[in-house]
Amino acid sequence: ILPKCFQQHRERKGKQNKCYSSAVQKFSQTLQSFQFDFIGDTLTDDEINIAESFKEFAELLHEVELERSMMVQNASDLLIKPLENFRKEQIGFTKERKKKFEKDGEKFYSMLDRHLHLSSKKKESQLQEADLQVDKERHNFFESSLEYVYQIQEVQESKKFSIVEPVLAFLHSLFTYNNLTVELTQDFLPYKQQLQLSLQNTRNHFSSTREELEDLKKRMKEAPLTCKLPGQPTIEGYLYTQEKWALGISWVKYYCQYEKEAKTLRMTPMDQKPGAKQVSCFLGGMSANIDPAIRSHLQSTHVISFRKQIDVQVPRPGSGTITLQALSEANRRLWMEAMDGKEPIYHSPITKQEEMELNEVGFKFVRKCINAVETKGITTEGVYRTVGSNIQVQKLLNAFFDPKCPGDVDLQSGDWDIKTITSSLKFYLRNLSEPVMTYKLHKELVLAAKSENLDYRLGAIHALVYKLPDKNREMLELLIQHLVNICEHSRENLMSPSNMGVIFGPTLMRAQEDTVAAMMNIKFQNIVVEILIEHFGKIYSGPPEDTTAPPVPPPRVAARRHKPITISKRPLRERPVFFGASVEESGGQSGCSLMPYLPLPTPKPSGKVLQLQRQKCEVLEAQPRRRVGGMGASVPRLGVAVCCWSLVPPERISPKRVCRAGSAAGDFTSRARTVKHFLRTQ
């Protein structure tokens, strides 16, 4: 019953192993074929690493699963099958010898019993014949008993190595697999760290972009027509126009577009009929007079009550005034501001354009902020990342940019903490009328950051920096030098060049148009700032020889391009070859398994760690050689290859200890010769 249950258990485990292996292979194939969808025309270096990561994972899983499958196969070939063969051949043959011994013994004792009961009156010839038969049966019985005893001794002695050797071979296979996993782990650790850094950078870019998009959505909700693209109308949207007919007054819905430079108002009726034309009104040299009075006679079927109207004076035949009705009060104010009406939108003093310029006060403010941060907060964890109180920031900015006494604020005092100072500096840079790196060079800087050629990327940014106006370049150098000093203390403040790029990318660079497409380029703005920090010494050592950056990377024989990070590749591993061969004894009744072993890589000695020493001891009998199992390997007629693994230091290993493993096989060989010699003499 036991062998049958064991066989069923082995078959069940085999099926489960095949299912597991198949699942791993399918998962590996899925990772290999998986592709990410990205928004935009170019990927950052970190996004390239992330896009290629699944292929690296797939190769790693495939290699580990291949070695695990080999280990499982070795468990069957090296452990289960040899033990099964030993049970069937050796133990089974011993059972047959036992049956023969019992049969011959029963026959001998029955004949001896009959011989003892023979009558003395029998003839001498009959008695002699009976004695000969008894002697013959006794000889057969003795031979069967000796063969049985010899077979028992052979099984008992041979199992010392015939059972241990397969287990040793399996453990060698198991440790080979474990050693491979250790090697893969060591190779995987640098890749893991680089990939984690790419993931963190991508997450930071995402957070920065999300904040900008949230701010854009907020501005669009508050003033949906303030976001203007270059070349588009100053303002556009739906307005109602008052038209007088013979039977009264009606309000007609128009889609209006106003261009401030040309002072042209284009009106397209929404209920267009065949042949309807677009109406264009030119406000040449005339200012629009806005009458904010509320008209009480508006028809409720077209507009909601209490909405404001706009009266625009234009040179129109029959009437010099067009009465327009906005959709809301906020919308009316936007149209009034765009047409230079009497009620422009007022901002808080801190955001007025004249106070957010790169002037002497601004330079003084930036230098004081930098001095304060580097004096008392350069090692603060998360400097520039943590945000200060809005109330304190507005208080500091109002005090510093006060027209009566600008710059009369001591930032070294305890009244201002580091968070307030850093947030005020970022607020000032973000609310400049034009960013430090200018709108003009924004597109070229982003294109340079998108280049795959790392040399061109650095060279183009280097050249573009010296295209900035003098004040802008001076301010940029002042800020980047400060950021370099911050990053030199990254172990304390945890702010790397990549982190500083995420913070100051949208601050120093800003697209002129507020669109989602522009927000998607924020990650490349961050890369520009990161490059400025990492290569500050080279960029500000002097202008390049040719300050004109070429539109495309120049052709080079060996261009240094960014390649995705990969797991370090090792040379192909020589796989251990395990084989078992049954070497027949005289009569084909005994055999042993000969298995060559490949050594495991020896770990480097360090400290008190004991070296894993491999000592191989072969006990070979000088007999003619024969081929084994078609493997083409020549092995001795009877021999045992013993592979001894020791955790003993090499200086403590003696020759006696090394060869002790072969003593069992040698003793068995000697005793086998003695028994055979005894049988031949009987």
MARTIGU-423322 format. One record per residue (C-alpha): x, y, z. Coordinates in steps of 0.001 Angstrom, whole numbers, padded with zeros to 6 digits, always signed. Layout:
<atoms>
XYZ
...
</atoms>
This chain:
<atoms>
+000000+000000+000000
+002807+002406+000868
+004497+002401-002572
+001131+002925-004268
+000278+005889-002039
+003742+007307-002622
+003347+006961-006375
-000051+008675-006304
+001372+011493-004194
+004273+011899-006611
+001946+012027-009622
-000240+014625-007921
+002753+016778-007052
+004048+016399-010601
+000794+017740-012022
+000822+020649-009585
+004410+021460-010518
+003518+021449-014226
+000576+023784-013557
+002805+026141-011574
+005511+026108-014245
+002928+026774-016968
+001459+029686-014987
+004901+031241-014485
+005724+030893-018186
+002415+032498-019201
+002972+035327-016743
+006485+035815-018123
+005154+035919-021697
+002495+038448-020669
+005138+040702-019132
+007312+040318-022225
+004534+041431-024581
+003012+044126-022342
+003393+047699-023566
+002614+050944-021788
+000665+053742-023440
+002224+057148-022869
+000876+060639-023448
+003105+062900-025480
+005577+062538-028311
+008687+061842-026227
+009482+059808-023125
+011811+060820-020344
+014753+058635-019386
+012848+057396-016344
+009798+056538-018446
+012002+054559-020829
+013355+052586-017872
+009827+051890-016654
+008630+050896-020123
+011425+048314-020450
+011156+047014-016879
+008579+044319-017650
+010891+042769-020234
+013630+042556-017628
+011171+041023-015171
+010101+038486-017797
+013676+037402-018513
+014398+037135-014806
+011310+035020-014156
+012109+032816-017143
+015646+032182-015943
+014585+031418-012376
+011799+029116-013555
+014176+027314-015917
+016577+026596-013073
+013736+025569-010778
+012417+023158-013425
+015879+021672-013740
+016060+021274-009976
+012696+019473-009955
+013836+017286-012844
+017039+016530-010957
+014944+015544-007959
+013338+012874-010124
+016487+011762-011934
+018948+011989-009066
+016871+011116-006013
+013600+009362-006715
+014629+007082-009592
+017904+005835-008001
+016116+005075-004734
+013305+003386-006644
+015825+001302-008609
+017624+000375-005400
+014351-000760-003866
+013334-002781-006905
+016702-004312-007753
+018597-004717-004502
+015794-005197-002005
+013674-007097-004519
+016575-009430-005316
+017133-009979-001591
+013492-010994-001197
+013932-013538-003988
+017031-014922-002256
+015043-015145+000955
+012323-017170-000754
+014951-019475-002274
+016628-019864+001111
+013333-020743+002795
+012434-023150+000008
+015838-024902+000065
+015778-025024+003863
+012347-026595+003916
+013449-029124+001301
+016679-029925+003168
+015024-030368+006556
+012241-032517+005132
+014799-034750+003378
+016901-034881+006531
+013828-035892+008499
+013074-038669+006026
+016722-039752+006083
+016670-040069+009864
+013608-042288+009682
+015197-044740+007240
+015266-048292+008444
+018613-049844+009253
+017566-052844+007269
+018037-050889+004045
+020809-051940+001787
+024130-050196+002028
+023822-048851-001481
+020463-047298-000668
+021851-045738+002474
+024835-044336+000603
+022540-042921-002061
+020392-041354+000648
+023510-039856+002244
+024570-038380-001096
+021144-036781-001572
+021255-035362+001927
+024758-033991+001312
+023599-032457-001972
+020576-030801-000357
+022726-029644+002516
+025174-028096+000044
+022293-026386-001779
+020912-025193+001535
+024295-023868+002659
+024796-022171-000712
+021325-020584-000525
+021941-019468+003030
+025318-017986+002149
+023880-016250-000913
+021038-014927+001225
+023429-013748+003937
+025726-012254+001303
+022792-010462-000311
+021627-009098+003045
+025135-007916+003781
+025408-006388+000310
+022161-004482+000768
+023085-003323+004250
+026526-002185+003165
+025651-000751-000243
+022787+001317+001092
+025354+003363+003006
+026385+004946-000279
+023627+003901-002682
+021097+005836-000604
+023272+008684+000619
+024774+009377-002794
+021433+010272-004520
+020522+012518-001595
+023919+014189-001849
+023462+014699-005581
+020008+016188-005043
+021314+018543-002360
+024056+019601-004750
+021402+020395-007347
+019345+022230-004741
+022303+024314-003597
+023191+025053-007203
+019692+026472-007663
+019932+028420-004418
+023332+029746-005436
+021827+030936-008718
+019092+032800-006863
+021759+034478-004725
+023634+035539-007859
+020436+036821-009457
+019613+038724-006280
+023019+040389-006287
+022629+041284-009963
+019075+042492-009380
+019853+044857-006482
+021511+047650-008567
+018727+047410-011144
+016137+047519-008380
+017668+050676-006904
+017839+052407-010291
+014273+051415-011123
+013029+052611-007738
+014725+055944-008406
+013055+056155-011827
+009696+055306-010259
+010158+057967-007590
+011155+060580-010169
+008166+059686-012333
+005881+059897-009307
+007314+063332-008476
+006778+064500-012065
+003218+063208-011895
+002553+065052-008631
+003958+068277-010048
+001926+067951-013250
-001203+067098-011300
-000841+070221-009168
-000476+072361-012277
-003499+070718-013886
-005564+071238-010749
-004557+074894-010761
-005463+075135-014459
-008876+073561-013831
-009468+075967-010978
-008601+078962-013150
-010780+077656-015965
-013742+077289-013618
-013287+080758-012174
-012547+082478-015499
-013023+080092-018400
-011925+082625-021039
-008654+083823-019526
-006559+081040-021049
-005503+082253-024466
-003285+080614-027056
-000978+082721-029233
-002713+083748-032451
-006194+083213-031031
-008711+085934-030147
-008185+087861-026956
-011557+086672-025723
-014351+084650-027238
-017637+083205-026107
-021395+083475-026263
-023161+086833-025959
-026723+087971-026501
-027289+090975-028771
-030266+093296-028534
-031985+093681-031870
-034957+095939-032540
-037716+094802-034842
-040955+096321-035958
-042900+094427-033309
-040467+095017-030447
-037080+094013-029088
-035540+090549-029101
-032271+089031-027867
-030300+086945-030355
-027510+084599-029320
-024127+085132-031035
-020725+083524-030766
-018395+086506-030435
-014620+086763-030928
-012720+089913-029995
-009133+090682-031039
-007684+093399-028896
-004763+094284-031186
-006963+094903-034233
-009987+095958-032143
-012202+093680-034194
-015364+092057-032864
-016662+089141-034934
-020211+087955-034294
-021562+084677-035654
-025306+083991-035138
-026041+080659-033506
-029347+080129-035348
-027774+080289-038759
-029949+080094-041820
-028857+079338-045367
-027046+082359-046704
-026397+083896-043271
-023185+085915-043090
-020732+086608-040325
-020888+090133-038928
-017584+091928-038295
-017365+095239-036459
-014138+097233-036541
-013557+099459-033533
-010877+101526-035239
-009397+104090-032891
-012552+104197-030756
-012727+103176-027124
-015673+101116-026059
-017922+102946-023627
-019332+100530-021082
-022619+101240-019389
-023006+098946-016355
-026678+099721-015890
-029105+096850-015464
-031809+096555-018123
-035112+095551-016629
-036833+094724-019895
-034705+091606-020733
-036752+088687-021930
-036647+085794-019467
-036945+083233-022276
-033401+083946-023412
-031466+085212-020433
-031601+084998-016684
-032610+088132-014844
-030099+090439-013131
-027439+089855-015741
-025328+092823-016798
-025105+094318-020253
-022293+095908-022253
-022851+098849-024599
-020221+099033-027330
-019988+102087-029583
-019034+101160-033142
-019272+102896-036538
-022345+100948-037631
-024900+102165-040132
-028057+103230-038384
-026725+102949-034820
-023426+103595-033114
-024094+101322-030160
-024354+097547-029846
-025933+096259-026670
-024404+092940-025611
-025575+090704-022802
-023019+088508-020978
-023834+085098-019565
-022765+086014-016037
-021318+088847-013994
-017844+087312-014044
-018082+086841-017800
-019127+090481-018230
-016085+091675-016287
-013796+089622-018515
-015268+091177-021649
-015010+094645-020128
-011332+094131-019279
-010551+092764-022750
-012235+095769-024409
-010510+098255-022063
-013757+099128-020361
-014269+101250-017277
-014241+098366-014833
-010943+096437-015190
-010217+093522-012919
-008051+094521-009960
-005543+092175-008364
-003948+092276-004978
-000907+094589-004786
+001463+091649-004453
+000614+090280-007878
+000856+093550-009812
+003060+093206-012817
+005314+096143-011939
+006240+094549-008601
+006979+091139-010119
+009837+092175-012360
+013531+091287-012352
+014569+094618-010867
+016965+095576-008101
+014368+094912-005421
+013732+091454-006835
+017458+090601-006894
+017788+091886-003348
+014856+089734-002248
+016280+086600-003895
+019762+087137-002404
+018332+087669+001070
+016194+084539+000809
+019149+082451-000411
+021388+083804+002351
+018773+083016+004988
+018185+079480+003705
+021889+078644+003435
+022575+080120+006858
+019923+078458+008977
+018031+075916+006881
+020280+074233+004324
+020119+070907+006191
+016389+071089+006906
+014677+067944+005690
+012478+068621+002691
+013664+072208+002234
+011669+073889-000587
+009358+070873-000661
+007391+071752+002454
+005050+074711+002031
+004706+077575+004481
+001604+079387+005656
-000068+081493+002958
-000786+084230+005482
+002874+084451+006507
+003996+084365+002869
+001699+087259+001923
+002819+089139+005020
+006492+088752+004111
+005976+089726+000471
+003848+092755+001330
+006458+093931+003821
+009415+093417+001489
+007818+094909-001627
+006225+097838+000195
+006651+100873-002129
+007453+103122+000826
+010445+101115+002077
+011161+098196-000283
+013558+095541+000964
+013487+096701+004583
+012970+093215+006074
+015459+091205+008132
+015025+087562+007084
+017652+086412+009601
+015364+087258+012494
+013267+084648+014209
+010054+086150+012844
+010416+084264+009569
+010835+080501+009469
+012468+078562+006624
+009145+077389+005171
+007894+080959+004851
+011127+082147+003223
+011311+079305+000685
+007610+079598-000180
+007982+083369-000653
+010938+082860-002992
+008998+080344-005082
+005961+082653-005137
+008055+085566-006381
+009668+083518-009171
+006389+081943-010203
+004557+085279-010443
+007089+087115-012549
+005550+088688-015627
+007854+086419-017641
+009632+083352-016247
+013362+083488-015604
+014090+081301-018645
+011702+083380-020825
+008832+082389-023066
+010981+082824-026158
+013371+079985-025302
+010811+077724-023668
+010130+075579-026723
+013816+075173-027575
+014666+074159-024008
+011918+071543-023958
+013045+070160-027331
+016609+069927-026027
+015419+067979-022974
+013517+065586-025241
+016621+064666-027234
+017849+061074-026889
+021449+062167-027466
+022816+063022-024033
+025737+065042-025408
+023448+067140-027584
+021026+067577-024699
+023710+069121-022514
+025255+071150-025333
+021932+072602-026460
+020942+073676-022945
+024427+075131-022444
+024024+077229-025591
+020474+078314-024785
+021471+079559-021326
+023718+082151-022957
+020845+083294-025166
+018997+084565-022097
+018959+088291-021342
+021717+089389-018990
+019412+089873-016000
+017728+086539-016539
+021037+084695-016885
+022382+086403-013757
+019267+085444-011799
+019401+081868-013125
+023062+081500-012141
+022293+082825-008679
+019450+080349-008205
+021216+077297-009694
+024301+077922-007550
+022000+077954-004536
+020317+074717-005621
+023739+073086-006073
+024583+074027-002484
+021277+072544-001348
+021942+069266-003184
+025416+068977-001648
+023634+068379+001678
+021196+065851+000222
+022045+063294+002908
+020598+065631+005528
+017829+067419+003621
+016953+064494+001270
+016780+066858-001710
+018484+065470-004812
+018890+067295-008162
+015876+065395-009445
+013747+066581-006510
+014892+070167-006964
+014068+069902-010669
+010516+068869-009819
+010136+071906-007550
+011827+074574-009679
+010977+073249-013146
+007509+074894-013266
+008932+077908-011391
+011832+078839-013663
+010146+077686-016885
+006546+078305-017852
+004677+077951-021126
+003011+081074-022431
-000257+079232-023042
-002158+077404-020313
-003111+074116-021944
-003058+070475-020973
-000441+069841-023677
+001808+072436-022042
+001282+070766-018673
+002463+067453-020140
+005843+069078-020840
+006426+069957-017198
+008467+066762-016748
+010886+068007-019420
+011079+071391-017694
+012125+069492-014588
+014821+067695-016593
+016217+071036-017809
+016616+072287-014237
+018102+068949-013183
+020713+069199-015968
+021546+072770-014928
+022178+071597-011364
+024221+068518-012283
+026380+070357-014854
+026520+073777-013215
+030331+073973-013319
+030548+073226-017026
+027625+075411-018106
+028681+078518-016178
+032402+078130-016811
+031851+080097-020002
+029760+080246-023161
+030160+077460-025705
+032200+078018-028833
+029055+078227-030964
+026119+079631-029025
+023670+078704-031767
+022131+075352-030900
+021432+073269-034004
+017828+072225-034514
+018781+068542-034615
+021621+066627-032968
+024743+066710-035149
+025709+063367-036690
+028370+061562-034728
+030134+058265-035247
+029560+057085-031712
+026785+059170-030230
+026218+058564-026547
+022531+057831-026270
+020437+056963-023289
+019667+053289-022993
+017223+051770-020532
+018757+050248-017457
+019006+046473-017469
+019875+043713-015069
+023592+043034-015306
+024216+040141-017664
+026477+037282-016579
+028288+034797-018826
+026331+031696-019645
+026331+029244-016776
+027673+025755-017327
+024832+023587-016204
+025720+020594-013969
+025459+017287-015819
+024044+014594-013598
+023652+011039-014820
+023210+007662-013199
+024593+004407-014589
+024010+000868-013453
+027310-001013-013481
+026612-004725-013523
+028415-007091-011284
+029043-010688-012211
+025637-012174-012725
+023969-008735-013087
+022846-008663-009469
+024399-005549-008109
+025253-002074-009274
+026112+001397-008167
+025354+004920-009422
+028221+006974-010757
+027514+010728-010989
+030049+013401-011858
+029618+016715-010066
+030418+020259-011068
+031624+022408-008178
+029571+025301-006886
+031168+028742-007157
+033329+029296-004098
+032278+032425-002177
+034911+035031-001532
+036415+034625+001971
+035564+037481+004268
+036142+037710+007999
+035376+034530+009857
+033230+033060+007121
+034430+029553+006395
+035227+028746+002829
+033130+026112+001205
+035746+023534+000279
+035136+020749-002108
+037154+017599-001568
+036706+014823-004061
+037767+011323-003170
+037511+008476-005626
+037823+004871-004560
+038431+003011-007777
+039186-000657-008206
+041742-001572-010860
+039423-003398-013248
+038940-003249-017016
+036723-000306-018069
+033446-000570-019932
+030988+001846-021530
+028058+002970-019433
+024535+003424-020739
+025534+004872-024100
+026795+008083-022425
+030239+007660-023948
+031855+007975-020505
+034408+005385-019478
+034013+004335-015835
+035615+001600-013707
+033907-001755-013369
+033184-001224-009714
+033711+002093-008089
+032085+004898-006156
+032587+008575-006863
+032197+010275-003510
+031731+014017-003432
+032493+015395+000009
+031458+018930+000925
+032880+020294+004112
+032383+023502+006027
+035690+022900+007806
+038385+025484+007175
+040967+024296+004620
+043794+024338+007139
+041913+021796+009309
+041326+019254+006542
+043712+016303+006747
+044274+013535+004165
+042752+011005+006577
+039638+013113+006847
+039410+013530+003100
+039604+009809+002334
+037418+008695+005209
+034385+008897+002930
+035649+005936+000899
+036093+003586+003825
+032569+002157+003623
+032930+001247-000037
+036409-000240+000584
+035235-002383+003508
+032304-003667+001505
+034565-004610-001432
+036910-006549+000862
+034107-008478+002555
+032490-009266-000798
+035702-010898-001977
+035874-013029+001199
+032322-014360+000815
+032819-015173-002873
+036037-017022-002118
+034230-019061+000557
+031485-020053-001884
+033988-021164-004488
+035719-023468-001990
+032519-025234-000938
</atoms>
